[in-house]
Amino acid sequence: MPELEKPYEIYEWSDGETKEFTIERWEMGQLEIHPRDGHPVKTIDVLRVHVPIEEKPVFPHYWDLTSSRLTAQLRSILDVHRGARRRVKITAIGRAPRTHFSVTWVPEKLR
């Protein structure tokens, strides 16, 4: 798996936080992290989700999602809908490193 290009934009979840955004495209990659708890540096898999500038006006216009639980949930759905723009609602349950996630697809509004 390739190393993701910098800059990194790791989304850090709070317990009970809900975030809704549109995934325009996505990519898997790796990055090297330096854990705050003093553990050694390690390489982790990351799901980078690109979002519209209207939803994240500050550069870079993507989020790097590092939770293996969250990325597994999203990947199982994104793989099926590759290339399609999708809106998701994610709620964090618990605190890192044991956070679980509720992932809901938000249907597009009829126009």
N, C-alpha and C positions, 0 to 999 in steps of 0.2 A: 504494500500500500504506500502511495507517495506521501511525502511530507507536505503539509499544507503551507501555502505561501503566507508570509506575514503581511499585515499585522493580524494577530489573533484577537478574537472578540468572544471570549468565553463568557457564556451566560451563567451567572451564579444564582441559583434558586433559593428562596426563603421558604420555610415551612408554611403551607397553605396558600402560597402565591399562585395566581392564575395569570397566564400570558396567552394572548391570542395574536396570531400573525399569519400572513400568507406566505407559503413557500413557493417561490417562483422557479427555483431550481436548487439542486443540492449536490454535494459531493462528499465522499468519504476520504479521509486522510489520517495522518498521524501528526502528533506534535510532542515535544519534550516538555514535561512539566517539572516544576521544582516545588514539591509539597511543602506547605507551611508548617507541617508538624515535624519537620526534620528528617523525614524518610528520604532515602536517596532519590535522585533524579530518575524519572522513568518515562518511557515512550507510551503514549496511549492512543487509541483510536478515537477519532472525532468525526461527528457529522456536522458539516457546515451547511447551513440553510440560508439561502439568499432571499431577502425580503424586499418589498417595494420601498423606494426612497420615502414615500409618504408615511410608511409605518416606522421607519428608522431613518430619520433625516440626517443623523450624524454618521459620518464615514467611520468604519466600513459598513456597508449595507447588508450585513450578514451576521448571524450568530453562530458560534462554535459550541456545539452541544457535546459535553464530555461524559455524561452519565451513560454507562453501558446499558442500564435498564431502559432509559429513555430512548437511546439510539436504536435499540433492538425493537422497541414498539413502533417507532417511526419508520424504520427501514422496512419492516414487514409490510407496511402499507405503501410506502413510497416506491418500493420495487415493483409493485403491481401497477402503479399509476405513473411510471417513469415518463417524464416530459410534460405531465399535466400540472397545472398550477393548482395548489390546494391550500385551503385555509384550515388551521388547526387551533384548538384550544387545549392548553396543557395546564394541569394543576399539580404542584409539587406536594407530596404528602410525606412529612418527616424531614429530618435534617441530614445533611451530608455526613458521612459517606453512605448512609443507608436510606436515602430518599427513594421513594416510589413515585410513580407518575400516573395520572389519569390523562389519557389522550383522547380527544374527541374531534372528529372531522366536522367542520361547520359547513353546512350546505350553502352553495352560492345563492344569493338572492335572485329571485326572478325579476327580469327587467321588462 
